[in-house]
Amino acid sequence: MTQAVLPIMRAQQSGHIIQISSIGGVWTVPTGGLYHASKWGLEGFSQTLAAEVKGLGITVTIIEPGGFATEFSTTSAHRAQQLPAYDAARASLANFRTASAPGDPKAAAFALLRIVDAAEPPLRVFFGDAGLPLIRREYAERIGTWERWNDVSLEAQGNFANR
C-alpha cells in the first residue's frame, strides 16, 4: 500500500502515511516472536520511510496500540502446537492480559483522527494506557545496560583506553 501511494504523495508534495504497529513493535513478551519480528520490521521500515520523505511534504505516523477489545488473541489467532516447556510463559502472559483493561476501538478511531488532523503529527504514538509505563521501564533498562557495557562498545571500535 505504501509503495502504491508514495508516487501520488510525492507528486502532490503532501500526504500522511499511518502505519498500525503495536506496543509489540518496541517491547516483547514470550511466545510472540514472529508477531514481534513483524512489528519491529514495520517500525524500522516506517522510521526510515519518515526520514526519506520528510523533505517531500509527507509525514509518517506509527500507531502503537496496546491491548484492545478486538478478536486479536481469540478467533483471529492461529497458534502453533503449544509445547509444555512454555506453559509458565503463557500463564504469565495471560495474567498480564487479564490485569489490564482493553482499549476501546471506537475511541481509538477518534484518537486517530486527532493524529491525522494534527499540524505536526508524531512519528510514534501509543494508543492505550499500557504503552508509556511499559516503555519507560524497558528503555530505562536498555540505557542502563548500554551504559554498563559502554567500555566494551568502545573497545570494539579500537578504543582500549578504558581497560
Secondary structure, DSSP 8 states (H G I E B T S, - for coil): -HHHHHHHHHHHT-EEEEEE--GGGT---TT-HHHHHHHHHHHHHHHHHHHHHGGGTEEEEEEEE--BSSSTTTTT-------GGGHHHHHHHHHHHHHS--B-HHHHHHHHHHHHH-SS--SEEEESSSHHHHHHHHHHHHHHHHHHTHHHHHHHTT--TT-
